[in-house]
């Protein structure tokens, strides 16, 4: 008997980028993107909140570098990037991630326009 193959299309993968100072906005974007049927890759640590993993400044610096590299690998895996930028805010780390995604020709969307309007579509 011939074996049947089932072809399924993988949902698009989106990497969320943005400042963890807007952690709630990142969580909200994760919710909307997931509900839209996308696989979401997002920051997993909020170093703006106290935690034993980064209470030592030297360890925090090493972890920040490790997390930045890990997030670039998430961008590598993504089909597109969503910049979570309430009020149009884009910090240095996020700007670096945008530059990296652009170098890979990844499509980039923004949750808010530079003038602070809602860019969700």
FENNORGI-V104170 format. One line per field, one symbol per residue. ss: DSSP state (H for helix, E for strand, L for the rest). phi: phi as a letter, one per 40 degrees, with the letter a starting at -180 (. if undefined). A space follows every 50 residues. Layout:
# FENNORGI-V104170
ss=???
phi=???
This chain:
# FENNORGI-V104170
ss=LLLLLLLLLLLLEEEEELLHHHHHHHHHHHHHHHHLLLEEELLLLLLLLL LHHHLLHHHHHHHHHHHHHHHHHHHHHLLEEEELLHHHLLLHHHHHHHHH HHHLLLEEEELELLLLLELLL
phi=.cccbbbbccccbbccbicccbdccccccddcccccgbcbbbdbbbcccc adcbccdccccccdcccccdcccccdcccabbccbdggcbccccdccccc ccccgccbbbcbcccgccccb
